[in-house]
Amino acid sequence: MTRYIFITGGVVSSLGKGLASAALAALLQARGYKVRLRKLDPYLNVDPGTMSPTQHGEVFVTDDGAETDLDLGHYERFTGVPARKTDNVTTGRIYTNVIEKERRGDYLGATVQVIPHVTDAIKEFTLSDVHDEDFVLCEIGGTVGDIESLPFLEAIRQLGNELGPERSMFMHLTLVPFLKSAGELKTKPTQHSVKELQSVGIQPDMILCRCEQDIPADECRKIGLFCNVPVDNVISAPDVGTIYEVPICYHERGLDRQLTRHFRLEDERSVGNGLDLSRWDQIVDRVKNPEGEVTIAVVGKYTNLLDSYKSLAEALDHGGIANHVRVNMNWIDSEIFESEEAVHHLSDVEGILVPGGFGERGAEGKIAAAKFAREHNVPYFGICFGMQMAVIETARSMAGIEKAGSTEFGECEEPIVGLMTEWARGNSVERRGAGDNLGGTMRLGAYDCRLADGSLVRKIYGEADISERHRHRYEVNINYRDRLEAAGVRFSGLSPDGVLPEIVELPNHPWYIGVQFHPELKSKPFEPHPLFSSFVGAAVEHSRLV
């Protein structure tokens, strides 16, 4: 029997519903339960694929090619359960499906309304593609009180009634601020938030209170009294030193114990006997007690909102965990290098990473960063756009192709990087055109790559065939391979048909690798991605040489 936990948020946004959901799922896993996590987003975009990273943060891509909310990255990192297309839906997707049904006449002439047609579509999504999971955790995006989230709240209210308390639970995440001038924690915002939730017919079963410090028992009692929630189900969620301490923090405060009591799960695993959180203890210890530190420059174009590179930052931390060091990230806007020398900003770092991006802005700065890393033997990691800019740089500097460029920026004499028009996916061929819609038309999801014998990446992965996730529309032009390899660039990873370059490296450099895919999307704290582990290890070695 699958049980559903609906997580809502109140008072303010960015409280960490995604992290709370992921941490709770990790605790349920530790108790032996099979979990699944989902995100219901109230915005009108069909998916976040066309949204600016500086507005909504990174786009997390699943194996099956869905462009999803960044919270799905938290879900995967904490549980190791691969997300799927059916784990993220938006108002835009729901309304698109409803309108398509109306146009086909599926509603048989009925007047199409929010209730029941939109809410039924949301419920259908929530219950679909569920198999033998013990728990499905559904996070509702936005903040209670937002007009956009009302259809989702109504849908989960109905589901709560239909499933019953033995199969459903409502958890509300709120903020309990500490007013320094008064020296007090204030519970009133939480009371108002729960009242707002109750106004749409939802009574929370549990309240998770975000705060700077632990909430005393008296305040928990007060919240429980005013919000009609048992005091044991008012859980304090104070700030912690690292996000990977959250599962431990929640367990110590009884979150998983109270949840299993709500569902009347009295078997041995739910009581908590032998609950093993040792891997989280080990991760926290590695983070808090590093044996050294390195500084990595991340030269990007969306550095004014670091959520744009959320998975990337976490993957670098995972590389640090694997090497027992702290990774200090120096976030640098790539446009700086278009007016200043890169050496002024990169001379004191142990590694340089150039991440993905779109458009011409800041491209020459990324090329300058790649050149600096190549000339000064600094470990370099280029991801997606970062690989393409590195290839352009080596084409100009090493192969004598002075006018090397990308057709992404317009017509150029030497299109080292060009628009992909077709590629293989399994037994089929996908085709795209320059005039196609932007949304959902890139090369998305997991694709296979074959690694060259004797290459550095072959040694790092320890296997010849790998699968990694992609999100790009442009690709390094295979027609330039011979000229570039003659100049010293090695194409060390190709698509199985040998048509698409996936990885390049410089054999005469200590560590210089560019990849067309996004390895950060598959990295986890308890299973760091091998490329990030190796890159941070190279940075550690570089720090010993300088």
N, C-alpha and C positions, 0 to 999 in steps of 0.2 A: 504493500500500500504506500503510495507516494503522498508525502505531506508537503504543504506549501507554506513558506514563510514570506510574508510581504513586508518589505522594509521601506518606510517613508521617512522624509526629513522635514524638519521645521525650524523656525526662527530665522536662520540664515542659510545661504548656500555654501558649498565647499566645506561642509562639516566632515566629510569622509564616509558617506554612505557606502561607496564602493569598497573602501578598505574594511569597513565594519562587516559588510556582507562576506567579503573574502576571508576575513579572520574567523567569522562564525562558521563558515563552510570548512575551514581548516580544522577547527575544533571538532566538528561533527565527523570529519574524516578520521581524526585521531581516535574517536570512539568506535570506529568501524563501519560508519554509514557511507553509502554512496551518495554523492551530491551532484547537483547541477545548479548553475547560476545564470540568471537572466537580467537584462536591463530593459526597462520600458521607458523610452525617452519622449517627452511631450513636445519637442519642437517639430515644425512643419517640414523640415528637410526630409527627404525620403531616407537618406542615411547621411553620416557626417562627411562623406567623401568629397563634396564640393565646398565644404566649410573651411574658412581660413584657420590654420593652426593657432593663430594668435587670438582667435575668438573662442574656440572650443577645445583646444589642445590637440594632441596627436590623434591620428586615425589608426585604430588597431585592426589589423587584418588577420582573418582566420584562415585555416588551411583550405577551407572550401570556398574562399574568395569573397567573403563579406567584408565590407568596410564598416567598422563598428565603433562604438564609444570606447574611450580609453579605459573605462572601468573594467571592461572584459580582460584587459591586460592584467589588472590586479587579480581578477578571478583565476586566471591561468597560473600566474606566478605563485599564488598561495596554495592552490590545490593540485596543479599539474593536470587538470582536466581540460582538454582542448575545447575551446569555444567553437560554436557552429553558427551558421546563418540564422538558425532559429533561436538564437540566444539574445538577439537585440532587435527591437522594433521601435519605430517612431510613429508619431501622429501622422506624418506624411505618408508612411508606408500603409498605415491602417486606412486612411482616407482614400489613398490610391486604389487599394483593393476593394473598398466599399463602392467607390464610384465606378470602377470597372464592372463590378457585379450589377450595378444599376443600369449601366449602358447595355449589358447583355440581356437584361430583363430577368435576372435571377430572382429578383424580389417580387415577381409576378404582379406588378402594378401597385405594390404597397408604397405608401409615402415613406421615404427613407429618412430616418431620424437618428439623432445621437443615441437615444435609448429607444429601441433595443439594438439597432443595427451596428452602430459603432462600438458600443460596449460588448456586443456579442462577438465582434471581430477581435477585440482585445482579449476576451476570455478564450476564444478559440486559439489564438496565438499562445497564450499562457499555458494552456493544457496540451498543446500539440508537441509531437516529437519527444515525448517522455516515455521511457521504457521501464527499466527496473531500478530507477533512482529511488532512494529512501526519502530524500529531501530535495525540493526545488526551491531555491531562494530567488525571489523576484524583487529587484530594486526598482523603485519608482523614481524617475529622475525629477529634478526640480524641487521646489519647496511647497509644502502644504499652504494653500491660499492663492497660489498662482492659478490664473484662469485656464492656462493651457493643460494643467494636469487633472482637471475635473473629470473628464471621461475615463481616465485611468483609475482614479480613486473610486468612481462609481462602479467600474468593472470589478475591481478587487473586493469592493463591499459585497457585490452580488456573489462573487466566488466564495467569500467567507461564509455566506448564508448557505450556499449550495453544498459546499464541502463539509461544513460543520466544524466545531472546535476541535474534534479529534483529528482533523486533517488540515487545519489552517491556523495560522497565527499572524497577528499584526504586531510588528515591532516599529517603534517610532524613535528616530534619532533627533535629539534636540541639543541646544546650547544652554549651558548654565554659566553665565559670565561672572567673573570676579571683578567687582568694582574696587580698585585700589584705594580710591578716596574714602570710601565707606568701610573698607576692610571686610566686605561681605560677598558671599555668593548669592546670586539673585535667581530665584526659581520662577518668578513671574513670567518671563518669556516662554518657559516650558509649559506653564499652565495655559497661557493663551494659545500656544501652538496645538496643544492637545484639544482645547476647546474648538479650535478651527477644524481639527480632524473629526471631532465628534459631530460637528455641524453637517458633515456630509455622510453621517451614519456609520462612522468607523470608531470603535472603541479599542484603543491599543491594549494589547495583552502584556506588553513589556515596553519600558522606556529606557533607552540607552542615552545617558547624559554626557555629552562632551564638555570637558572643562579643563582648566589649566592645572588643577590639582584634584585630589580625591574629594568627593562630596561627603561630608559628615553624615552620620546616621539620622540626625534630626532633620536635615534638609531632605534626605531621601524619604523619610516618613511624611514630610509635608507634601512633597511631590506626589507620593502615592495617594495621600488623602484627598488632595484637590483634583487629581486626575483619575480617580477611581481605579487605581492599579495596586495590587498587593505590594507592600514595601519591598519584599524580596525580589520583585520583578522590576524594581528601579535600580538600574545598574550604572555605576560610575565608570566613565571612560576617560580617564585623565590623559594628558599629553605624556608621551613616552619618548625615549631617546632615539629609537629607530622604529620604522613601521613594522619590522619583523618581530617586534616585541608585543604587538597588539594581541595576537592569539593568547600569549602567556598572560597578559594583563587581564583580558576578558575571562579567562579560565579562573584566575585567582579570585575574581569578583563574582563568580558563580553564574556567568551567562549561560554556558552550555548545560549546567546542572538544572537551572530553572526552565530552560527550554525543553529539555527532555521530560521534566515533570509536567509541563503543560500538556505534552502529548501522551502522558501516562505510559512512558516507556520505562518499564521497571526491570528489563533484563540486565544481565551482568554488565554488558558494555556501556549501558546508559548510566549506571551508577557511578562509573568513573574508575572502577578498579583497574589498575594497571594502565591508566591513560598515559600514553607516551608522547611527551612534547620535547623529547631530547634533541631532535633535529632543530627545533626552533631555539632551544637553549644554546646549541652550538653556534647557530648563525648569529644570534645576538652577541655571544661572547666574541666571535670573530670581528663583528662590527665595532664593538666597544673597546676591545683590547687588541688593536692591530700591532704587528711587529715592526711596522714602518709605514711610509706613505709616499705616494707619487702624485704628481700634478699632470693632469691631462687637459690640453686645450681643446675645447669643442668649438669649432669654427662654423657657425650656422647663421641662418638669416631670420630665425624666429626666436631669438634669444630673449626678447622682452617678455615672453610668457614661457616659462620653463616646462609647463605641462605639454608644450609642443614636442618635447623630446623625453616624455615620461619613461617609456620603455628603455630608451637609450641610457638614461641616467641610472635606471635600476640595473641594467645589464653591466654597466661599468662598475657599479657597486658589487655585483656578483663576481666580476673579474677580480676585484679586490679581495672578496671573501675567499676565493680560490687560492689567492697568493698571500693571504694573511696580511694584507696591507690596506690602509685607508686610501681611497682614490679621491683626491681633491680635484674638482672640475672647475676649470677656468672658462667660463662661457664668453665667447668673443663674437661680436657681430662681424660677419665676413665683409661687410661694406667698408669697414675700417681700412682694410688692406688695399682698397682702391685709391686711397688718398695718402696712406702712410706705408712705410716699410714694415713687412711682416716681422722682421727681426726684432723690432722694438717690443713686440707682444709675445713672441714665441721663443725667445732665447733662454728662458728659465723653466721650460716645461720638459717633462720626460716622455711625452707622447702627444700626437696630434690626431684628432679624429674629425673628419668632415662628414656630416650626416646628410640625409636626403633633403630634397627641396624641389621647388618648381619655379621656373621663370629665370630671366636674365639677371635680375637684381642680385647683387652680391656674388655673381658667378666668378668674376675675375679675382675677387678676394679669396675665394676657395681655391682657385688655381694657384694663387700666390702662396697659400698655406701649404699646398701639396709640393710646390717647388722648394719651399724652405725645408720641409721634412726630407725631401730627396737629397738636397745638396748638403744638409747638415747631419745626415744619418740619424735623424730622430724617428722613432717608430711612428708609422703612419697607417691609419685605418680609414679608408674611404668607403662609405656606404651609399649605394644607389647613386644619387647625384654626385656624391663625393668620389665615387669610382670614376664616373664619367669625366669630371673635372681633372682628375689625376691623369687619365688617359690623354686628355687634350694637352695637359702640361707636358707630359713625356713626348707626345707627338711633336710639339713645338720645339722643345729643348733638346731632345735626344735624337729624334728621327728627321729633324730639319723640315718638318711640315709647318711652316711659319703661320699659315692661315687656317690652321686646324680650328674647328669650332663645332657647334651643335645647331642643328636645324630647329631646335626648340626656340632659339633666339631669332630666327629668321633665316633667309637664304645665306649660304656660305660656300666658299670655293672648295673647302676640304671638309666635308661632313663626317668628321670622326664619329659623331653621335647623331643618330637619325631616328625618325619616327618609325616605330614598328607598324607594319601593315598586316602581318599575319604571323601566327606562331602555333605550334602544336600544343594541344592539351589532351593527353591521353591518346585516343584513337581519332580525335577530330582536330580540325584546324579552325582557329578563331581569327577573324578578320576585323580590322578597324580602318577608319578613314579619318583624314584630317578634319573633316567637317562633322564628325559624330558628336553626340552629346558628351559632355565632360563626365557626368556621373556614371560610375560603374563600367566604364569602357577601357580601363587600363588592364594591364596584365596583372591579375590579382590572384592571390592565394599561393598554395604550395606547388612548386615545380621541381623536377629532378635536375640534378647537376652531376656531371662526371668529372672527377679530379684527375689531373695528370700525374703519372708515376714520377716519383722523385721531387715533386713540388713541395713547397713549405705547407700549403694548405692540406695536401694529402697526409703529411706527417701530423698536422694539428688535429685533423678529424679522425685519423686512424682507420679510414675506410675510403673506398674508391667512389662510391655513389652516395650522394646525400640528397636531402629534400629540404628546401628553404622557402620562405614566404616572400612574395614579390608584391610591389605596388609601383608600377612605373609605366610610362607611355613611350619612352625613348630608350634606345639601346646602342651600345658601342657597335660600330660598323665592322662586321667580320672581314670586309674586303680590305681593310687596312692591317690585317693581322701580320702578314709577311713583313711589311715595312717596319712595323713596331717591334716585332720579335727580333728582326735583324739589328735593331738599335738597342736591344737589351731588355725589352718588356716581355714577360712570359704570360701567355694566356693559359692559366693553370686550371681553369674550370670552364666547361662548355655545357650547353644543353645536350641531351643524349643524341640529338641528330647533328650536333656539331655546328649548328647555324648561329646560335646566340652566345656571345661571350658572357660568362657569369662571374668569373674571377680573373683578376690580373695581379701579378706580383713582380717585384724587382729582385732577381736572384742575387745581385751584387749589393743589396742593401740589408742591414740587420733585420728589419721587419717593415715591409712596405707592401700592404695588401689592399686591393679594392674589390668590393663585391657588389653585384647588381641587386642582390636581395637584401632583406632586412633581418639579420640574425638576432637583433635585439628582441624581436617579437617572440622568440622561443627560449629565451634565457630565464632561469628560475634561481632563486637563492640557494636551493638545495641541489640544483643541477645547472651550474653556470655554463653558458654557451662556450664551446671550446675556442672560438675565435676571440672572444673577450678575455677569457682566461689567458690565452697566449699573448694577446696584445698588452694586457696589464703586466704580464710576466716580462715581456720585452722592455716595457717602460721601467720596471724595477731594475733590470740589467743595465739599461741606459743610465739610470741614476748612479749606478756604481762606477761607471766609466768616466763620468764628467766630474 
